[in-house]
């Protein structure tokens, strides 16, 4: 998998979509105008 570029604090993130807890896609564009904090966690089984 290619490495993604780093994004710094207060830097605009590239457009992307992810499923919410109900399985509906939410894009960054849907949240435009709001403060957004992204947290990505890895789970090891």
N, CA, C and O atoms as a Tripos MOL2 file, in Angstrom:
@<TRIPOS>MOLECULE
protein
  180   179    45     0     0
PROTEIN
NO_CHARGES

@<TRIPOS>ATOM
      1 N           0.8420   -1.1630    0.0000 N.3       1 UNK1
      2 CA          0.0000    0.0000    0.0000 C.3       1 UNK1
      3 C           0.8970    1.2390    0.0000 C.2       1 UNK1
      4 O           1.8290    1.3180    0.8010 O.2       1 UNK1
      5 N           0.6340    2.2150   -0.8880 N.am      2 UNK2
      6 CA          1.4610    3.4190   -0.9030 C.3       2 UNK2
      7 C           1.2330    4.2530    0.3600 C.2       2 UNK2
      8 O           0.1310    4.2960    0.9070 O.2       2 UNK2
      9 N           2.2980    4.9100    0.8040 N.am      3 UNK3
     10 CA          2.1930    5.7450    1.9980 C.3       3 UNK3
     11 C           1.4680    7.0420    1.6550 C.2       3 UNK3
     12 O           1.7310    7.6520    0.6190 O.2       3 UNK3
     13 N           0.5530    7.4590    2.5300 N.am      4 UNK4
     14 CA         -0.1820    8.6950    2.3450 C.3       4 UNK4
     15 C           0.6580    9.8710    2.8160 C.2       4 UNK4
     16 O           1.4750    9.7250    3.7250 O.2       4 UNK4
     17 N           0.4640   11.0390    2.2040 N.am      5 UNK5
     18 CA          1.2100   12.2140    2.6740 C.3       5 UNK5
     19 C           0.7280   12.6350    4.0600 C.2       5 UNK5
     20 O          -0.4370   12.4330    4.4060 O.2       5 UNK5
     21 N           1.6110   13.2100    4.8380 N.am      6 UNK6
     22 CA          1.2550   13.6910    6.1690 C.3       6 UNK6
     23 C           0.4490   14.9700    6.0680 C.2       6 UNK6
     24 O           0.6510   15.7670    5.1520 O.2       6 UNK6
     25 N          -0.4690   15.1690    7.0120 N.am      7 UNK7
     26 CA         -1.2580   16.3910    7.0950 C.3       7 UNK7
     27 C          -0.9670   17.0110    8.4440 C.2       7 UNK7
     28 O          -1.0440   16.3410    9.4740 O.2       7 UNK7
     29 N          -0.6330   18.2870    8.4400 N.am      8 UNK8
     30 CA         -0.2970   18.9840    9.6650 C.3       8 UNK8
     31 C          -1.5110   19.6760   10.2510 C.2       8 UNK8
     32 O          -2.5080   19.8780    9.5570 O.2       8 UNK8
     33 N          -1.4380   20.0390   11.5110 N.am      9 UNK9
     34 CA         -2.4930   20.7570   12.2090 C.3       9 UNK9
     35 C          -2.8520   22.0230   11.4230 C.2       9 UNK9
     36 O          -1.9720   22.7580   10.9740 O.2       9 UNK9
     37 N          -4.1360   22.2610   11.2690 N.am     10 UNK10
     38 CA         -4.6940   23.4190   10.5500 C.3      10 UNK10
     39 C          -4.4700   23.3740    9.0370 C.2      10 UNK10
     40 O          -4.7280   24.3630    8.3500 O.2      10 UNK10
     41 N          -4.0040   22.2660    8.5180 N.am     11 UNK11
     42 CA         -3.8470   22.1030    7.0810 C.3      11 UNK11
     43 C          -5.1170   21.4360    6.5470 C.2      11 UNK11
     44 O          -5.6630   20.5420    7.1930 O.2      11 UNK11
     45 N          -5.5850   21.8640    5.3790 N.am     12 UNK12
     46 CA         -6.7980   21.2980    4.7830 C.3      12 UNK12
     47 C          -6.5390   19.8510    4.3480 C.2      12 UNK12
     48 O          -5.5630   19.5560    3.6580 O.2      12 UNK12
     49 N          -7.4330   18.9680    4.7670 N.am     13 UNK13
     50 CA         -7.3160   17.5590    4.4040 C.3      13 UNK13
     51 C          -7.8720   17.3270    3.0060 C.2      13 UNK13
     52 O          -8.7650   18.0580    2.5790 O.2      13 UNK13
     53 N          -7.3720   16.3350    2.2850 N.am     14 UNK14
     54 CA         -7.9310   16.0040    0.9760 C.3      14 UNK14
     55 C          -9.3420   15.4260    1.1290 C.2      14 UNK14
     56 O          -9.6800   14.8950    2.1870 O.2      14 UNK14
     57 N         -10.1470   15.5240    0.1030 N.am     15 UNK15
     58 CA        -11.5220   15.0040    0.1250 C.3      15 UNK15
     59 C         -11.5010   13.4830    0.2450 C.2      15 UNK15
     60 O         -10.7170   12.8130   -0.4270 O.2      15 UNK15
     61 N         -12.3680   12.9390    1.1070 N.am     16 UNK16
     62 CA        -12.5250   11.5040    1.2440 C.3      16 UNK16
     63 C         -13.8910   11.2090    1.8410 C.2      16 UNK16
     64 O         -14.5560   12.1130    2.3470 O.2      16 UNK16
     65 N         -14.3110    9.9600    1.7870 N.am     17 UNK17
     66 CA        -15.5830    9.5090    2.3720 C.3      17 UNK17
     67 C         -15.3260    8.2700    3.2090 C.2      17 UNK17
     68 O         -14.4830    7.4380    2.8730 O.2      17 UNK17
     69 N         -16.0770    8.1590    4.3200 N.am     18 UNK18
     70 CA        -16.0010    6.9940    5.1970 C.3      18 UNK18
     71 C         -17.4010    6.6440    5.6590 C.2      18 UNK18
     72 O         -18.2610    7.5220    5.7250 O.2      18 UNK18
     73 N         -17.6570    5.3720    5.9820 N.am     19 UNK19
     74 CA        -18.9800    5.0050    6.4910 C.3      19 UNK19
     75 C         -19.1570    5.4680    7.9370 C.2      19 UNK19
     76 O         -18.2160    5.4240    8.7300 O.2      19 UNK19
     77 N         -20.3750    5.9120    8.2750 N.am     20 UNK20
     78 CA        -20.6760    6.2510    9.6640 C.3      20 UNK20
     79 C         -21.1110    4.9880   10.4070 C.2      20 UNK20
     80 O         -21.0330    3.8900    9.8560 O.2      20 UNK20
     81 N         -21.5610    5.1330   11.6350 N.am     21 UNK21
     82 CA        -21.9090    3.9630   12.4480 C.3      21 UNK21
     83 C         -23.1130    3.2020   11.9230 C.2      21 UNK21
     84 O         -23.3500    2.0620   12.3230 O.2      21 UNK21
     85 N         -23.8890    3.8300   11.0150 N.am     22 UNK22
     86 CA        -25.0480    3.1580   10.4200 C.3      22 UNK22
     87 C         -24.7610    2.6560    9.0090 C.2      22 UNK22
     88 O         -25.6490    2.1330    8.3360 O.2      22 UNK22
     89 N         -23.5020    2.8210    8.5610 N.am     23 UNK23
     90 CA        -23.1060    2.3380    7.2490 C.3      23 UNK23
     91 C         -23.2940    3.3280    6.1160 C.2      23 UNK23
     92 O         -22.9630    3.0190    4.9710 O.2      23 UNK23
     93 N         -23.8230    4.5210    6.4080 N.am     24 UNK24
     94 CA        -23.9980    5.5460    5.3760 C.3      24 UNK24
     95 C         -22.6900    6.2910    5.1720 C.2      24 UNK24
     96 O         -21.9850    6.5910    6.1350 O.2      24 UNK24
     97 N         -22.3590    6.5960    3.9030 N.am     25 UNK25
     98 CA        -21.1290    7.3190    3.6200 C.3      25 UNK25
     99 C         -21.2640    8.7880    3.9980 C.2      25 UNK25
    100 O         -22.2640    9.4410    3.6990 O.2      25 UNK25
    101 N         -20.2320    9.2830    4.6610 N.am     26 UNK26
    102 CA        -20.1380   10.6950    5.0170 C.3      26 UNK26
    103 C         -18.8380   11.1970    4.4140 C.2      26 UNK26
    104 O         -17.7740   10.6190    4.6360 O.2      26 UNK26
    105 N         -18.9350   12.2830    3.6460 N.am     27 UNK27
    106 CA        -17.7300   12.8380    3.0390 C.3      27 UNK27
    107 C         -17.2740   14.0650    3.8190 C.2      27 UNK27
    108 O         -18.0480   14.6750    4.5570 O.2      27 UNK27
    109 N         -16.0340   14.4040    3.6460 N.am     28 UNK28
    110 CA        -15.5060   15.6040    4.2850 C.3      28 UNK28
    111 C         -16.2810   16.8250    3.8060 C.2      28 UNK28
    112 O         -16.4860   17.7670    4.5710 O.2      28 UNK28
    113 N         -16.7100   16.8170    2.5600 N.am     29 UNK29
    114 CA        -17.5060   17.9230    2.0080 C.3      29 UNK29
    115 C         -18.8200   18.0830    2.7870 C.2      29 UNK29
    116 O         -19.2930   19.2060    2.9580 O.2      29 UNK29
    117 N         -19.4130   16.9850    3.2590 N.am     30 UNK30
    118 CA        -20.6520   17.0520    4.0530 C.3      30 UNK30
    119 C         -20.4430   17.8190    5.3510 C.2      30 UNK30
    120 O         -21.3920   18.3750    5.9040 O.2      30 UNK30
    121 N         -19.2140   17.8540    5.8380 N.am     31 UNK31
    122 CA        -18.9050   18.4790    7.1200 C.3      31 UNK31
    123 C         -18.2910   19.8690    6.9650 C.2      31 UNK31
    124 O         -17.9170   20.4990    7.9540 O.2      31 UNK31
    125 N         -18.1890   20.3440    5.7300 N.am     32 UNK32
    126 CA        -17.5680   21.6450    5.4550 C.3      32 UNK32
    127 C         -18.2350   22.7340    6.2810 C.2      32 UNK32
    128 O         -19.4610   22.7720    6.3720 O.2      32 UNK32
    129 N         -17.4550   23.6120    6.8780 N.am     33 UNK33
    130 CA        -17.9720   24.6940    7.7070 C.3      33 UNK33
    131 C         -18.0240   24.3410    9.1840 C.2      33 UNK33
    132 O         -18.2980   25.2030   10.0190 O.2      33 UNK33
    133 N         -17.7600   23.0740    9.5140 N.am     34 UNK34
    134 CA        -17.7350   22.6240   10.9050 C.3      34 UNK34
    135 C         -16.3040   22.2530   11.2830 C.2      34 UNK34
    136 O         -15.4930   21.9060   10.4240 O.2      34 UNK34
    137 N         -16.0100   22.3290   12.5580 N.am     35 UNK35
    138 CA        -14.7120   21.8420   13.0200 C.3      35 UNK35
    139 C         -14.7720   20.3220   13.0330 C.2      35 UNK35
    140 O         -15.7480   19.7350   13.5010 O.2      35 UNK35
    141 N         -13.7360   19.6970   12.5210 N.am     36 UNK36
    142 CA        -13.6960   18.2360   12.4110 C.3      36 UNK36
    143 C         -12.3950   17.7370   13.0360 C.2      36 UNK36
    144 O         -11.3130   18.2380   12.7300 O.2      36 UNK36
    145 N         -12.5170   16.7540   13.9090 N.am     37 UNK37
    146 CA        -11.3480   16.0880   14.4840 C.3      37 UNK37
    147 C         -11.4090   14.6330   14.0370 C.2      37 UNK37
    148 O         -12.3990   13.9430   14.2790 O.2      37 UNK37
    149 N         -10.3610   14.1780   13.3930 N.am     38 UNK38
    150 CA        -10.2980   12.7920   12.9300 C.3      38 UNK38
    151 C          -9.3720   12.0000   13.8440 C.2      38 UNK38
    152 O          -8.2650   12.4360   14.1590 O.2      38 UNK38
    153 N          -9.8360   10.8490   14.2570 N.am     39 UNK39
    154 CA         -9.0280    9.9570   15.0760 C.3      39 UNK39
    155 C          -9.0760    8.5870   14.4140 C.2      39 UNK39
    156 O         -10.1500    8.0110   14.2440 O.2      39 UNK39
    157 N          -7.9360    8.0770   14.0480 N.am     40 UNK40
    158 CA         -7.8470    6.7560   13.4480 C.3      40 UNK40
    159 C          -7.1610    5.8310   14.4540 C.2      40 UNK40
    160 O          -6.0700    6.1260   14.9440 O.2      40 UNK40
    161 N          -7.8090    4.7230   14.7480 N.am     41 UNK41
    162 CA         -7.2750    3.7580   15.6950 C.3      41 UNK41
    163 C          -7.0150    2.4290   14.9960 C.2      41 UNK41
    164 O          -7.7480    2.0380   14.0880 O.2      41 UNK41
    165 N          -5.9800    1.7520   15.4240 N.am     42 UNK42
    166 CA         -5.7100    0.4080   14.9320 C.3      42 UNK42
    167 C          -6.0280   -0.5680   16.0420 C.2      42 UNK42
    168 O          -5.6920   -0.3410   17.2040 O.2      42 UNK42
    169 N          -6.6730   -1.6440   15.6740 N.am     43 UNK43
    170 CA         -7.0070   -2.6750   16.6490 C.3      43 UNK43
    171 C          -6.2390   -3.9360   16.2960 C.2      43 UNK43
    172 O          -6.2690   -4.4000   15.1560 O.2      43 UNK43
    173 N          -5.5630   -4.4720   17.2700 N.am     44 UNK44
    174 CA         -4.8330   -5.7110   17.0710 C.3      44 UNK44
    175 C          -5.5880   -6.8340   17.7570 C.2      44 UNK44
    176 O          -5.9180   -6.7480   18.9400 O.2      44 UNK44
    177 N          -5.8540   -7.8750   17.0080 N.am     45 UNK45
    178 CA         -6.5920   -9.0170   17.5730 C.3      45 UNK45
    179 C          -5.6600   -9.9940   18.2310 C.2      45 UNK45
    180 O          -6.1050  -11.0120   18.7590 O.2      45 UNK45
@<TRIPOS>BOND
     1     1     2 1
     2     2     3 1
     3     3     4 2
     4     3     5 am
     5     5     6 1
     6     6     7 1
     7     7     8 2
     8     7     9 am
     9     9    10 1
    10    10    11 1
    11    11    12 2
    12    11    13 am
    13    13    14 1
    14    14    15 1
    15    15    16 2
    16    15    17 am
    17    17    18 1
    18    18    19 1
    19    19    20 2
    20    19    21 am
    21    21    22 1
    22    22    23 1
    23    23    24 2
    24    23    25 am
    25    25    26 1
    26    26    27 1
    27    27    28 2
    28    27    29 am
    29    29    30 1
    30    30    31 1
    31    31    32 2
    32    31    33 am
    33    33    34 1
    34    34    35 1
    35    35    36 2
    36    35    37 am
    37    37    38 1
    38    38    39 1
    39    39    40 2
    40    39    41 am
    41    41    42 1
    42    42    43 1
    43    43    44 2
    44    43    45 am
    45    45    46 1
    46    46    47 1
    47    47    48 2
    48    47    49 am
    49    49    50 1
    50    50    51 1
    51    51    52 2
    52    51    53 am
    53    53    54 1
    54    54    55 1
    55    55    56 2
    56    55    57 am
    57    57    58 1
    58    58    59 1
    59    59    60 2
    60    59    61 am
    61    61    62 1
    62    62    63 1
    63    63    64 2
    64    63    65 am
    65    65    66 1
    66    66    67 1
    67    67    68 2
    68    67    69 am
    69    69    70 1
    70    70    71 1
    71    71    72 2
    72    71    73 am
    73    73    74 1
    74    74    75 1
    75    75    76 2
    76    75    77 am
    77    77    78 1
    78    78    79 1
    79    79    80 2
    80    79    81 am
    81    81    82 1
    82    82    83 1
    83    83    84 2
    84    83    85 am
    85    85    86 1
    86    86    87 1
    87    87    88 2
    88    87    89 am
    89    89    90 1
    90    90    91 1
    91    91    92 2
    92    91    93 am
    93    93    94 1
    94    94    95 1
    95    95    96 2
    96    95    97 am
    97    97    98 1
    98    98    99 1
    99    99   100 2
   100    99   101 am
   101   101   102 1
   102   102   103 1
   103   103   104 2
   104   103   105 am
   105   105   106 1
   106   106   107 1
   107   107   108 2
   108   107   109 am
   109   109   110 1
   110   110   111 1
   111   111   112 2
   112   111   113 am
   113   113   114 1
   114   114   115 1
   115   115   116 2
   116   115   117 am
   117   117   118 1
   118   118   119 1
   119   119   120 2
   120   119   121 am
   121   121   122 1
   122   122   123 1
   123   123   124 2
   124   123   125 am
   125   125   126 1
   126   126   127 1
   127   127   128 2
   128   127   129 am
   129   129   130 1
   130   130   131 1
   131   131   132 2
   132   131   133 am
   133   133   134 1
   134   134   135 1
   135   135   136 2
   136   135   137 am
   137   137   138 1
   138   138   139 1
   139   139   140 2
   140   139   141 am
   141   141   142 1
   142   142   143 1
   143   143   144 2
   144   143   145 am
   145   145   146 1
   146   146   147 1
   147   147   148 2
   148   147   149 am
   149   149   150 1
   150   150   151 1
   151   151   152 2
   152   151   153 am
   153   153   154 1
   154   154   155 1
   155   155   156 2
   156   155   157 am
   157   157   158 1
   158   158   159 1
   159   159   160 2
   160   159   161 am
   161   161   162 1
   162   162   163 1
   163   163   164 2
   164   163   165 am
   165   165   166 1
   166   166   167 1
   167   167   168 2
   168   167   169 am
   169   169   170 1
   170   170   171 1
   171   171   172 2
   172   171   173 am
   173   173   174 1
   174   174   175 1
   175   175   176 2
   176   175   177 am
   177   177   178 1
   178   178   179 1
   179   179   180 2
@<TRIPOS>SUBSTRUCTURE
     1 UNK1         2 RESIDUE 1 A UNK
     2 UNK2         6 RESIDUE 1 A UNK
     3 UNK3        10 RESIDUE 1 A UNK
     4 UNK4        14 RESIDUE 1 A UNK
     5 UNK5        18 RESIDUE 1 A UNK
     6 UNK6        22 RESIDUE 1 A UNK
     7 UNK7        26 RESIDUE 1 A UNK
     8 UNK8        30 RESIDUE 1 A UNK
     9 UNK9        34 RESIDUE 1 A UNK
    10 UNK10       38 RESIDUE 1 A UNK
    11 UNK11       42 RESIDUE 1 A UNK
    12 UNK12       46 RESIDUE 1 A UNK
    13 UNK13       50 RESIDUE 1 A UNK
    14 UNK14       54 RESIDUE 1 A UNK
    15 UNK15       58 RESIDUE 1 A UNK
    16 UNK16       62 RESIDUE 1 A UNK
    17 UNK17       66 RESIDUE 1 A UNK
    18 UNK18       70 RESIDUE 1 A UNK
    19 UNK19       74 RESIDUE 1 A UNK
    20 UNK20       78 RESIDUE 1 A UNK
    21 UNK21       82 RESIDUE 1 A UNK
    22 UNK22       86 RESIDUE 1 A UNK
    23 UNK23       90 RESIDUE 1 A UNK
    24 UNK24       94 RESIDUE 1 A UNK
    25 UNK25       98 RESIDUE 1 A UNK
    26 UNK26      102 RESIDUE 1 A UNK
    27 UNK27      106 RESIDUE 1 A UNK
    28 UNK28      110 RESIDUE 1 A UNK
    29 UNK29      114 RESIDUE 1 A UNK
    30 UNK30      118 RESIDUE 1 A UNK
    31 UNK31      122 RESIDUE 1 A UNK
    32 UNK32      126 RESIDUE 1 A UNK
    33 UNK33      130 RESIDUE 1 A UNK
    34 UNK34      134 RESIDUE 1 A UNK
    35 UNK35      138 RESIDUE 1 A UNK
    36 UNK36      142 RESIDUE 1 A UNK
    37 UNK37      146 RESIDUE 1 A UNK
    38 UNK38      150 RESIDUE 1 A UNK
    39 UNK39      154 RESIDUE 1 A UNK
    40 UNK40      158 RESIDUE 1 A UNK
    41 UNK41      162 RESIDUE 1 A UNK
    42 UNK42      166 RESIDUE 1 A UNK
    43 UNK43      170 RESIDUE 1 A UNK
    44 UNK44      174 RESIDUE 1 A UNK
    45 UNK45      178 RESIDUE 1 A UNK
